[in-house]
Amino acid sequence: MVVFLPALCRKKGVPFCFIRGKANLGKLCHLKTATCVAVTDVRKEDLADLDALSKQFKAQYNDNERLRRVWGGGIMGIKNQHMMAAKQRQIDIELAKKANMQ
């Protein structure tokens, strides 16, 4: 459910971090468990702490190239390659039949 959130946060420039365990995250917002938390309102006395945390989170998670996932790669599996080759052979046969009929 929250797999897309890191990519969205990187795209929009929003700092994010990972917390180990839903129970630990739930303690933050006084619930039993939580999957994600968004900070929307901050008191003035806590603004400096939030800025320090956001800079730290950006350095550790947003700007960390090691954590970025690259999906796919354009290489199909061997079964799919064989299936696509068989389809292409069928298409070639059909085109050859049409060319011979004309």
CORGI-V478748 format. One record per residue. N is the residue number from 1. RES is the residue in three letters. SS is DSSP state (helix for helix, strand for strand, loop for the rest). BURIAL is b if it has 24 or more other ideal C-beta (glycine too) atoms within 12 Angstrom, else e. Layout:
[[N/RES/SS/BURIAL] [N/RES/SS/BURIAL]]
This chain:
[[1/MET/loop/e] [2/VAL/loop/e] [3/VAL/loop/e] [4/PHE/loop/e] [5/LEU/helix/e] [6/PRO/helix/e] [7/ALA/helix/e] [8/LEU/helix/e] [9/CYS/helix/b] [10/ARG/helix/e] [11/LYS/helix/e] [12/LYS/helix/e] [13/GLY/loop/e] [14/VAL/loop/e] [15/PRO/loop/b] [16/PHE/loop/b] [17/CYS/loop/b] [18/PHE/loop/e] [19/ILE/loop/e] [20/ARG/loop/e] [21/GLY/loop/e] [22/LYS/helix/e] [23/ALA/helix/e] [24/ASN/helix/e] [25/LEU/helix/e] [26/GLY/helix/e] [27/LYS/helix/e] [28/LEU/helix/e] [29/CYS/loop/e] [30/HIS/loop/e] [31/LEU/loop/e] [32/LYS/loop/e] [33/THR/loop/e] [34/ALA/loop/e] [35/THR/loop/e] [36/CYS/loop/b] [37/VAL/loop/e] [38/ALA/loop/e] [39/VAL/loop/e] [40/THR/loop/e] [41/ASP/loop/e] [42/VAL/loop/e] [43/ARG/loop/e] [44/LYS/helix/e] [45/GLU/helix/e] [46/ASP/helix/e] [47/LEU/helix/e] [48/ALA/helix/e] [49/ASP/helix/e] [50/LEU/helix/e] [51/ASP/helix/e] [52/ALA/helix/e] [53/LEU/helix/e] [54/SER/helix/b] [55/LYS/helix/e] [56/GLN/helix/e] [57/PHE/helix/b] [58/LYS/helix/e] [59/ALA/helix/e] [60/GLN/helix/e] [61/TYR/helix/b] [62/ASN/helix/b] [63/ASP/loop/e] [64/ASN/loop/e] [65/GLU/helix/e] [66/ARG/helix/e] [67/LEU/helix/e] [68/ARG/loop/e] [69/ARG/loop/e] [70/VAL/loop/e] [71/TRP/loop/e] [72/GLY/loop/e] [73/GLY/loop/e] [74/GLY/loop/e] [75/ILE/loop/e] [76/MET/loop/e] [77/GLY/loop/e] [78/ILE/helix/e] [79/LYS/helix/e] [80/ASN/helix/e] [81/GLN/helix/e] [82/HIS/helix/e] [83/MET/helix/e] [84/MET/helix/e] [85/ALA/helix/e] [86/ALA/helix/e] [87/LYS/helix/e] [88/GLN/helix/e] [89/ARG/helix/e] [90/GLN/helix/e] [91/ILE/helix/e] [92/ASP/helix/e] [93/ILE/helix/e] [94/GLU/helix/e] [95/LEU/helix/e] [96/ALA/helix/e] [97/LYS/helix/e] [98/LYS/helix/e] [99/ALA/helix/e] [100/ASN/helix/e] [101/MET/helix/e] [102/GLN/loop/e]]
